[in-house]
């Protein structure tokens, strides 16, 4: 934190130099006297704005992004971010409307705004975990499908709204779940999804012809969310507890040729298991696929990627991936691998 000498002390020292008088030191503060630091003035979990430099003056705290600062518009000169977000993004207009976007690091220290055009000109701000959200003002990524205008028949794998095109689900760092159908826009499904430690989708699990979703909560309970065919989900159904023993779960569609969506799960020892779907949103007795799958940080089930009529699987390591072709009997055959793949955002 920058040390600031007050104007009063500077005047006294200047007078002493001009008159030849010795400057008299002020009495030392007692050991019991303490000065509250700017960081201590900002509670954990909040973004605090100060109307003075170096965290001085009046202070106001917020727990999330603000589209309007009300009476605090055009007042902020410094800030402390204790929210845990990666970026603080101040904006000169309400509703984050100014096209010029500032991307600043969030941290547990005082940061001054002087010298920037947002000094005393902050009217809204975002707290984000990605630069993209700061720069665009959009929480979800604006995914577009090149053939979104082509008419196709609805399909039960990857298609959430029945338009025949593969869609995406995106969970933001704030826990909001977005439906992305490929037109560059997102539809908010709902908030609170950070309560889930795993989300996975692909395939029709209850036999109604629509894509479904599975989610595991912090207690290890696995939940089934039936797709409604319009890019959202119906009331959830509890499948069972004990799923925290699995490090990774991946809905993979029909793997054994019975027309029902199946589930893959990797345990802490690296063994991959297949749970056959029963067509009613639940699963039968599991079967062992094999060991050694803990080399992958995550698994991706793309459907039939090689055009042979069976659903396949990708395994992704930190800097490489391997493609496994489905055999149609619940097992896979390793085909090839590659290196140099970089993971960015998380979509389902």
Secondary structure, DSSP 8 states (H G I E B T S, - for coil): ------HHHHHHHHHHHHHT----------TT-----HHHHS-TT-EEEESSGGG-S-EEEESS-BS--GGGTTT-SEEEE-S--SEEEEESSGGG--SS---EE--SSEEE-TTSTTTT---EEEEESSHHHHHHS-SS---B-TTTTS-----SSS-SSSSSS--EEEE-TTS-EEEE-SBS-EEEEES-GGGEEEEEE-S-SSSSSS--EEEEETTS-EEEEEE-SSSSEEEEEEEES-GGGEEEEEEEE-SSSSSS-EEEEEETTS-EEEEEE-SSSSEEEEEEEES-GGG-SEEEEEESSSSSSS-EEEEEETTEEEEEEE-SSS-EEEEEEEE-----S-B-
